[in-house]
Structures are given as structure tokens and as C-alpha cells.
Amino acid sequence: MNLQVLMFYQDDPKKCTAAKMVKFGIAKNIKKIGNKGLVLDPFSEKTLLPSDKSLINSIIGIDCSWTLADQAFSKKFNGIKRKLPPLLAGNPVNYSKLNKLTTAESLSASLFILGFRDDALAILDKFKWGHTFYELNQNLLDEYSKLESEDQIDIILKEYGLSN
Ligand SMILES: C[S@@+](CC[C@H](N)C(=O)[O-])C[C@H]1O[C@@H](n2cnc3c(N)ncnc32)[C@H](O)[C@@H]1O
């Protein structure tokens, strides 16, 4: 799957996971999103499902600061927007917080859910804390890669003690 990042350059470049993925040739730094691009948007009403694979030709992470994310996502991006189903951050900045993932974690999780397991793990291998993200979410990711509808997510969260 073609991985892309659209960068706002708002965070420390030394810690930016999108910049690291571009440097390693894992993701392409783009300025324009295509119509069949899956935009990873934490504010989207729709959740990513495995069946979305047939609609898309690329996955795009929007690399902005979490503190400015509402402004960044108020822009009208082209593409197909989806949030990820609930996952725990493994990165040191937002460790164990639900849904506050780095761009690298979000791209990895989306690949996992869409069935590209090896590619998902290869991204995490590039980060010291990558294995922590996988260990925290392995069971959830396995379940999400079999999702047929959003209705099933609440049942999964209850099973793992993550529902309110
Ligand atoms: C807000 S930026 C933070 C970037 C961070 N500074 C880094 O170095 O990775 C993280 C991006 O990953 C994607 N993302 C993170 N969590 C997500 C979620 N729960 N659902 C959908 N996309 C998510 C979005 O594209 C989001 O803009």
C-alpha cells in the first residue's frame, strides 16, 4: 500500500515520526491528497473497517501537533476520511492514552486493520517504542482486522475492559 504524509511542521522535527518515515523511504511527503486516498482523521465520524480496502489506493497521515489538530482538520482535505477504532498509544509522549497516536502508529494500525500485517510491523520496527504499541494493541488489532461493521466495536471494547 502506498503510504503518504501531509506535514504541517508543527512538532520538534527530531521527534517527528512522519519525518522519520519519509527519511527511511517508508512514506512519501505529499502536498495534495488524491480522491482515493484514505485520510487518517481522528475527528471523522466514520471508523476504518477492513472493507474500506476496496475504496482506496493510498493511506495518508496528517502530521500536525495534537494541540493544533482541531485547526489542521478544519481544512477540507480531499480523500476518504476515517478515524481508527480505539487503540492505546505506545509512544512515550502519550503512552497508554486512547486514540492519541503518532502518525507512524496510525499508519501502522491502518495497515494492520486492512490486512497488511507485515508492512504494519515493519513500520513499528523503526521506532524504539514501536514494539510497545504492538504489545498494547495486539489483541485489539487482531479483532479489528476482522470487523464487519462499526457496531461490533463496543462489544470488543467491553471484552477488553476499555468501554466506559
Ligand atoms: C496529530 S499528528 C501527531 C504527529 C506526531 N507529532 C508524530 O510525530 O507522529 C498524528 C496523526 O496521526 C493520525 N492519527 C492519530 N491518531 C488517530 C486516530 N485515532 N484516528 C485516525 N487518525 C489518527 C492523524 O492523521 C493525526 O493527525
The ligand as an SDF file (V2000), in Angstrom:
LIG
                    3D

 27 29  0  0  0  0  0  0  0  0999 V2000
   -1.8060   14.7190   15.3740 C   0  0  0  0  0  0  0  0  0  0  0  0
   -0.4880   14.0130   14.4780 S   0  0  0  0  0  0  0  0  0  0  0  0
    0.7940   13.9320   15.6950 C   0  0  0  0  0  0  0  0  0  0  0  0
    2.1130   13.6820   14.9900 C   0  0  0  0  0  0  0  0  0  0  0  0
    3.2660   13.4430   15.9450 C   0  0  0  0  0  0  0  0  0  0  0  0
    3.9000   14.6580   16.2320 N   0  0  0  0  0  0  0  0  0  0  0  0
    4.2590   12.4560   15.3410 C   0  0  0  0  0  0  0  0  0  0  0  0
    5.4600   12.7230   15.3210 O   0  0  0  0  0  0  0  0  0  0  0  0
    3.8430   11.3940   14.8730 O   0  0  0  0  0  0  0  0  0  0  0  0
   -0.9270   12.2670   14.3450 C   0  0  0  0  0  0  0  0  0  0  0  0
   -1.7000   11.9350   13.0770 C   0  0  0  0  0  0  0  0  0  0  0  0
   -1.8770   10.5200   13.0440 O   0  0  0  0  0  0  0  0  0  0  0  0
   -3.2080   10.2060   12.6230 C   0  0  0  0  0  0  0  0  0  0  0  0
   -3.9580    9.6770   13.7940 N   0  0  0  0  0  0  0  0  0  0  0  0
   -3.5330    9.5850   15.0780 C   0  0  0  0  0  0  0  0  0  0  0  0
   -4.4680    9.0240   15.8620 N   0  0  0  0  0  0  0  0  0  0  0  0
   -5.5270    8.7520   15.0490 C   0  0  0  0  0  0  0  0  0  0  0  0
   -6.8210    8.1710   15.2570 C   0  0  0  0  0  0  0  0  0  0  0  0
   -7.2170    7.7590   16.4550 N   0  0  0  0  0  0  0  0  0  0  0  0
   -7.6560    8.0590   14.1930 N   0  0  0  0  0  0  0  0  0  0  0  0
   -7.2670    8.4760   12.9630 C   0  0  0  0  0  0  0  0  0  0  0  0
   -6.0580    9.0370   12.7010 N   0  0  0  0  0  0  0  0  0  0  0  0
   -5.2040    9.1700   13.7320 C   0  0  0  0  0  0  0  0  0  0  0  0
   -3.8250   11.5140   12.1330 C   0  0  0  0  0  0  0  0  0  0  0  0
   -3.5300   11.7040   10.7610 O   0  0  0  0  0  0  0  0  0  0  0  0
   -3.1100   12.5250   13.0280 C   0  0  0  0  0  0  0  0  0  0  0  0
   -3.1510   13.8160   12.5110 O   0  0  0  0  0  0  0  0  0  0  0  0
  1  2  1  0
  2  3  1  0
  2 10  1  0
  3  4  1  0
  4  5  1  0
  5  6  1  0
  5  7  1  0
  7  8  2  0
  7  9  1  0
 10 11  1  0
 11 12  1  0
 11 26  1  0
 12 13  1  0
 13 14  1  0
 13 24  1  0
 14 15  1  0
 14 23  1  0
 15 16  2  0
 16 17  1  0
 17 18  1  0
 17 23  2  0
 18 19  1  0
 18 20  2  0
 20 21  1  0
 21 22  2  0
 22 23  1  0
 24 25  1  0
 24 26  1  0
 26 27  1  0
M  CHG  2   2   1   9  -1
M  END
$$$$
